[in-house]
Amino acid sequence: MAWFKKVDTEKKTPRKTLWVKCKKCQSHIFAKEWAENLNVCPNCNFHGNISSADRIKLLFDKNSFSELYSNIEPVDSLKFVDLKGPYKDKFEANKKKSGISEAVITGHGKINGIHVSAALMDFRYLGGSLGSATGEKILRAANYAYENNIPYIVFSESGGARMQEGVLSLMQMAKTCNGIARLNKKNIPYISVLANPTTGGVTASYAMMGDINIAEPFSVIGFAGRRVIEQTIGEKLPDDFQTAEYLLKHGFVDSIVNRKDLKDYISNVLSFYNR
Amino acid sequence: MSHKSENISKVKNTGEAKTKKANNGLTAWEIVKISRHSGRPVFQDYLKLIFENFIPLHGDRYFADDPAIVGGFAELEGNKIMLVGHYKGKNTEENIERNFGMAKPEGYRKALRLMRLAERFNIPIVTIIDTPGAFPGMEAEERGQAESIAKNITEMAKIEVPIISVVIGEGGSGGALGIGVGDKILMLSRAIYSVISPEGCASILWRDASYAPDAAKALNLTADALLKLDVIDEIIEEPAEGAHTGVHKTAENVKNSIIKNLNLLGNLDVEELLKNRSSKYSNMGKYNDINKG
């Protein structure tokens, strides 16, 4: 028994956070300013996570986006239980917390007048992890693009495959890429936008398969985790390792585009699609 | 039914007992250990035992020849095929040379080159899967480990000849899937296939790698579990104690299973083949459609 009990005042009176700490430059930014700047640090241009809803507002012409496949939700098919409890409890809690029922929102809408199908991943939901329902939605949105002959755009922010679904989550890599393969065969453009972070099985499947790969500044993009690699090679990795800038240098992304410029960049690229 | 090995530890609880029954008397963790057994037959053993007239082909034509992936023309009881697989060593020295069967981007790109070649020659492809995972190293990232796997997965959906993938030991995540998008996925009964190693999973979700046996059970990584989840198509039997206790018999079973499936797929025209492959992978996974209740 402890003699003194620490009183957790914060828990009793939840306050709205006034300040946001930038993950890159560590500076404290007034929350309102952070939000007005689209969750981008005004100091160092680090692009923080943005909700799928905010991304939709930012990218699509006003009221043009219609959500599709929101009926697809996860199921705990392996009855997976880890130290923190059942997977089912985890995704239900995530749904309550984030207000969305999967790590991706799918639908179609117009970007500067160009009709596209889109999938927008959301890091708030289980770290944007790729599970069966996530894969199903991403495939369906690809198929929607296929059937309607319209470009497909995926925004990724994800820690990778969702471990709690075992190999079923691994197979989502093959499932989603199957959708991309069909688009390739029909010459339908597929644009992949990689936000912070895009790692593991998501990078090693649809996120790297864009006809055009676009990254947001300073996003961490890679396959294996930084710590795993450091353990393997027994030395520290350079600071810019697995950043958008590093990938641009090594030839894996076409361009690094600021969030505020994404909409115009995408519509400009698609204006070259002559079919 | 095979006999249970004596050195297998006792059943701990009823949940585990159920798993044991399904896996012919072994826990998931015991199967993990068998799949990694130092005496377990690897690709080079099957190459000697069941394949003939092997013509190895080297290099990805961009950067290097990855010794962790071996491939080339081969014959299987007179069937001309393209054989591609992860190549583990049989001792420490060989394993260092072969990077423990952990491929780099040039390995996946070589694999894709050979699969494209098979398409031109109009011969089926057999891929042999046995890897702890794709190599997690700096140069692999630099040269696009993620891109090379993604590309293979996407391109394998388009390849116009039959593809049979056989998991003979460790099916380690994306590193396995990078050559694993087959029309048929066959798996030895003591092999594993997982999204992450049990140790890796335990260190993330249990915050302690020593919970690997619990993670192994939770991950459903055994052949029995994966057949039930419709991930694999067929289990190839091996001795209950592991393929290393009956190498010739196991190799024979592998051969027969591959030939059977080659014949099945050989009957399909290209359009049917690709349609079936597409629907196979489109239907992977389990989700809840709330409109359907």
Contacts between the chains, C-beta under 8 A, distances in Angstrom:
chain1	res1	chain2	res2	distance
A	71	B	289	5.6
A	71	B	290	4.9
A	71	B	291	4.3
A	72	B	287	5.5
A	72	B	288	7.4
A	72	B	289	6.0
A	72	B	290	7.9
A	73	B	287	6.7
A	73	B	288	4.6
A	73	B	289	7.8
A	73	B	290	5.8
A	74	B	287	6.3
A	74	B	288	6.8
A	75	B	286	5.5
A	75	B	287	5.7
A	75	B	288	4.3
A	77	B	229	7.3
A	77	B	286	3.9
A	78	B	218	6.8
A	78	B	219	7.6
A	78	B	220	5.0
A	80	B	218	5.2
A	81	B	218	6.5
A	82	B	205	3.9
A	82	B	206	6.0
A	82	B	214	7.9
A	82	B	215	7.7
A	82	B	218	6.6
A	83	B	205	6.3
A	83	B	206	4.6
A	83	B	207	6.7
A	83	B	211	7.5
A	84	B	205	7.4
A	131	B	285	7.7
A	131	B	287	7.9
A	132	B	284	7.7
A	132	B	285	3.0
A	132	B	286	5.3
A	132	B	287	4.7
A	133	B	285	7.7
A	133	B	287	3.9
A	133	B	288	7.1
A	135	B	284	7.6
A	135	B	285	5.7
A	136	B	285	6.3
A	136	B	287	5.1
A	139	B	282	6.2
A	161	B	173	7.6
A	161	B	174	8.0
A	161	B	195	5.0
A	161	B	196	7.6
A	163	B	195	6.0
A	163	B	196	5.5
A	163	B	201	5.4
A	163	B	204	6.9
A	163	B	205	6.4
A	163	B	219	7.4
A	164	B	205	7.8
A	165	B	195	7.6
A	165	B	285	7.4
A	165	B	286	7.8
A	166	B	194	6.7
A	166	B	195	5.7
A	166	B	218	7.7
A	166	B	219	4.6
A	166	B	220	4.5
A	166	B	221	6.6
A	166	B	225	8.0
A	166	B	229	7.7
A	167	B	171	8.0
A	167	B	193	5.5
A	167	B	194	6.1
A	167	B	195	5.6
A	167	B	219	7.6
A	167	B	220	7.0
A	167	B	221	6.7
A	167	B	226	6.0
A	167	B	229	7.1
A	167	B	231	5.3
A	168	B	229	6.1
A	168	B	231	6.9
A	168	B	284	6.9
A	168	B	285	4.8
A	168	B	286	6.2
A	169	B	195	5.3
A	169	B	285	7.7
A	170	B	173	6.1
A	170	B	174	7.2
A	170	B	177	6.0
A	170	B	193	8.0
A	170	B	194	7.6
A	170	B	195	4.1
A	171	B	177	7.8
A	171	B	231	6.0
A	171	B	281	7.2
A	171	B	284	3.9
A	171	B	285	6.1
A	172	B	284	6.9
A	172	B	285	5.9
A	173	B	150	7.8
A	173	B	153	5.8
A	173	B	174	6.6
A	173	B	177	6.0
A	174	B	153	5.5
A	174	B	156	8.0
A	174	B	157	7.7
A	174	B	177	6.3
A	174	B	180	7.9
A	174	B	181	5.0
A	174	B	281	4.7
A	174	B	284	6.5
A	175	B	281	5.1
A	175	B	282	6.2
A	175	B	284	4.9
A	175	B	285	6.5
A	177	B	150	6.7
A	177	B	153	4.4
A	177	B	154	4.2
A	177	B	157	6.3
A	178	B	154	8.0
A	178	B	157	4.7
A	178	B	278	5.7
A	178	B	281	4.4
A	178	B	282	6.0
A	179	B	282	7.7
A	180	B	154	5.5
A	181	B	154	5.0
A	181	B	155	7.4
A	181	B	157	3.7
A	181	B	158	5.3
A	182	B	157	7.8
A	182	B	278	7.2
A	184	B	154	7.2
A	184	B	158	7.4
A	185	B	158	6.7
A	200	B	174	7.5
A	201	B	173	7.4
A	201	B	174	5.7
A	201	B	195	7.4
A	203	B	146	3.9
A	203	B	150	7.4
A	204	B	134	7.8
A	204	B	145	7.3
A	204	B	146	4.3
A	204	B	149	4.2
A	204	B	150	5.2
A	204	B	153	7.7
A	204	B	174	4.5
A	204	B	178	7.8
A	205	B	149	7.7
A	205	B	150	5.1
A	205	B	153	6.0
A	205	B	154	7.9
A	205	B	174	8.0
A	206	B	150	7.3
A	207	B	146	7.8
A	207	B	150	7.5
A	208	B	144	7.7
A	208	B	146	5.1
A	208	B	147	4.5
A	208	B	150	4.1
A	208	B	151	7.6
A	209	B	150	5.2
A	209	B	151	7.2
A	209	B	154	5.3
A	221	B	146	8.0
A	222	B	141	5.6
A	222	B	146	6.8
A	223	B	134	6.9
A	223	B	136	7.6
A	223	B	140	7.5
A	223	B	141	6.2
A	223	B	145	4.3
A	223	B	146	4.0
A	223	B	149	7.4
A	223	B	174	7.3
A	224	B	134	7.6
A	224	B	136	3.4
A	224	B	137	7.9
A	224	B	140	7.6
A	224	B	141	6.7
A	224	B	145	7.1
A	225	B	136	7.6
A	228	B	136	4.8
A	229	B	136	5.2
A	229	B	137	6.2
A	229	B	138	6.0
A	229	B	141	6.8
A	232	B	135	7.9
A	232	B	136	5.2
A	232	B	137	5.6
A	233	B	137	5.9
A	233	B	138	5.8
A	237	B	138	6.3
A	241	B	138	7.2
A	241	B	141	7.3
A	242	B	141	6.3
A	250	B	142	5.6
A	250	B	143	7.4
A	250	B	144	7.1
A	251	B	144	7.6
A	252	B	144	5.4
A	252	B	146	7.9
A	252	B	147	5.6
